[in-house]
Amino acid sequence: MIDELQRFLLVAKEGNLTKTAEKIFITQSALTQSIQRLEKDLQTKLFRHKGKQLQLTDDGKSLIILGEKILQLWANAHDPQVRNGQTQTYAVGMFDNIALRLGKFLQNNKQTAKYTLELTIDSSGKLLQQLHLGTLDAALCILNKNYTMPNNITLLRTYSEKLIPVSSKSFSKPISEIPFILYNRGSNTRAQIDELFMNHKIIPTIYAESTSVTFMRELALLGGGVALLPENFVTQDLDRGSLKEIKMPLLWKRTFGLLMQAQYTPQTPYIQDLLKALNK
């Protein structure tokens, strides 16, 4: 089924059977039959038709994550150096800022005598999905209180990270009238920020929303509004004076956690090292 899986991923990326068949030099009929064999084997539908375009079902979206991991492992199985490796490989996911904070640890522990780390940096929502599907062994994710922890996942420890309100411009207006530069709606960080606003019965004025902390920082440097950014991310800007911390009646923090597959324990070597790095 490896060939069928490869073809499925190509169709999922292209969204069109005809174009995909042309690119891999097979007939559309042969490609359709290949997808049907995969669906029959998995006993599910992977696509639904919308006009000439194909849309992924929920199972199809999950299979993209699993399929990419399967193909990676299949490639590893053909690599003698990987097959003869003496260390255990662990797949670990992190959201962007924690990966930045742990940069030195990751550089020094990418490959040790005890293990090899395979790192994925992505949004917390996507990391949680990968963890749930078993393509990650552990992940550091921003938490969402509405997330239901599946039985195969253990939340080992939680941490708190300060979000500093910063801008190059001063604001003397009431907090509800100050323009904010916030994380996109739907993100776990935004959910925690909105909860604090709601608890204080404040409806914020939103200047911009983004998934990129770098873009949020740039807007704050231009003085467009107040960005809520991780403390370590703006330390140098605050020291240089290019950004200043805006005094606010609210204190923003976001909670993140170290989650792992249930078969691992805090005594697992890479988990022990991660915990030490996080506690520094």
N, C-alpha and C positions, 0 to 999 in steps of 0.2 A: 504493500500500500504506500510505499515511499513515493513512487511516481505520482500516484493520485493526490497525495498530500502536497507535493510540490506544485502540481497543476492547480489545486484548490487555492493555494496562497497567491498564485499568479492571477487567477480569475478574481479573487477578492481584492487585489490591488488595482486591477484594471477596471473591474465592474462591468465587463462586457465579454461574452463568450467569443464572439467573432474576432474581435481585436486580439484577444489572448491567443486564440488558435493560430492566427496569422503570425504572431510573434514567435511561437514555438514550433511553427511549421508542421502542424497537424490539422486535420479537418475539424470543423466545428462539431460534427457528429461524434468523432472520436473523443473530443474533449468533454462533450456532454455525457457520454457513456462513462468516462473516467470519474466525473463528479458524482454520477448516479451510483457507481460502484462504492465510492467512499460513503455516500449517504446511506446506502444499504448496509454496509458494514457497521456503521455507527448507529444505525436505526434512528436517524433524525434528518430533518431538512436543514440544509446549510444556507440556502438562498431563497428569496422570494422575488418574483418578477415585478418590476414597475416600468411598464413600457418596454423599451429595448434595454433598459438598465437592470442590473441585478442588485438586490439589497441583501445584506447579510441578516440572517436570523440571529437570535441571541446565542444559539448553539454555534452558529458560524463565527460570531465574534469571539467566543471562547476558544474555538478551534484554531484561530489565528495565533493566539498566545501559546497554546499547547503545541501547535504544529511547528512554530518557529523553534521551540525548545527541542522537539523531537528531531528535527532536521539537524540542529546543532549537535545533539548527542550522536546522531547517525554519522555525522562528519568526524566526530571525535573517535568513534569506533573504528574508523579507517585510518586513523593517525597513530602510527607505532609509538611515537613519543608520548602521546596521551595514554595509550593502552599500557605502556610500561612505567607510567608515573607511579611514584611510591606514596604520594600524599593524597588525602581526600579533598575533593573540590566542593566548595559550598557556594551556592548562588545567593547573593545578598543584595537587597534593594534599599535605596535611600532617597529621600527627597533632597532637592538641590542644596539647601543651606547646610543640612547636617553633613552631607558629603564634603562640603567646603570646610566645615569645622573639623572634620575627621581626616582632612587631606594628608597630614603627616603620618597618621596611623595607617591609612590605606596604602600609602606609598611604601611604608616599611613592612607591611604585612600582606602585600599582594600575593606573595608566595613565601611560605616558611617551611621549616622542616616538618611541621605538623599538618599543614593544610595549604590549599590554594583558594583565594577568594575570586569569585566571578561577580563583578559589580554591575548593577543596573541602577541608573539614576532616572527617576520619572516622578510624575505626580503621585501623591499618596493614594488617590483613588485607583489608579492603574496598578500600583504596587500591591494594594490589598487584593485586587482581582487576581494578580499573578500568584500571590501567596495562597489564596483560596484554591486556585487551580493546581497548585503544587509545583509550579515552575520556579519558585523561589523557596529557599530554605528558611530565610529570615528577612525581615524588613523593618526599617525605621520609618514610621509613617505619622503624619499629623492625624490625630484621632477625631472621629465624629461620633457623638454620643448616640446617634441613630443607627450606627453600624452594629449589626448582630454578629457576634463572634461565632464562626462555625466551630464544630467540635474538633476539627483537625488543626486548629490554630490556638496558640497560647500567647496571651499578653503577659510578657515577663516583667516589664517595668515601665513606668511612665516618667516623663521628664517635662519640665516647663522651660519655655524659651521666651524672653522678653521681646516685644515688638515696640520699637521706639518711634514716636511721632516726629518726623523730621521734614524740614523744608529749608530752602535758602531765604525764604521770605518770612517776615513776622506777621502774625494774625491776632487782631484784638477783638474779633467778632465772637459772639456766643458759639459754642461748639457745634450747634446744629446748623450754623451758617458758614462754617469753615469748609472749604472744598477739600474732600479727601480723595486720595489715590489709593484704591483698594484692590485686593485680590479679586479675581473673577467670582461671580456668583456661582454656587455649586461646588466650589473648592472647600476642603475641610477647614483651611485657615479662615476663609471668609465666614463660614458657619460659626466659628468661635468668636470672630469679631462682631458679627451681627447680633449674637446672643448678648454680648456685653452692652451694645447699644440699646437693645430691646429691654434689658433689665433696668436700664436707667431712663427708659421711655424717651430715647433720642432717635430721631429720624435724620441720619446724616445727609449732607449735601455731597453728592459724588461727582467729582471732576473727571475721573477716569477709572477704568478697571483693566487689569492685566493679569496674565499668568506669569509674567517675567518680572522678577525683582529688580533686574538690571534696568528695564524700561521704567519701572516705578521710581527707581533712584534718579534716573535722568530727568523725569518730569519734576521730581522734587528739587533737583538742582536748578531747573529753570524757573522754579517758584510758582508752578501751576497749582500747587496744593500741598497738602500734608500727606506724606506716605508713611504707612506703618511697616517698618522694616526691621529684620532681625538685628539685634544689638551688634553682633560681630561683623555684620555686613556694612555698617556705617561708621565703625569706630574711627577709621582713618579720616573720613570726611568730617566727622565731628572734631577731631584733633586739629585738622587743618582750618576749620572754620567755614568750609564750603557748604556745609549743612549745619543747622543748629537744631537742638531738641526743642520742640514746641511744648510749652507747659500746658497740660490738659488736666481736667478733673478725673479722667479715667486712666487706669493702668492696664495696658493690653499685654496679654500673654497668650501663647498658644501651647497646647499640650500635645506632645507626641509620645509614641511608645515603641518599644522594641518587641516585635511580634515574631514568633517562630513556629515552625511546624512542630506538632505535639510530640513527635518522636525524639526531639532534641531536649536537652536539659541545660540548666545554667552551668553544668560542669563540662559541657562540650567545649573543646579548646577554643574555637573561634568565637563562641558566645562569651566565654570568660574574658577574652582579649577585647571584645567590643565593649563589654561592661566597664572594664578598666579605663578604656579610652573615653567613654562617655562621662565617667565620674571625675575626670581630670579638670 
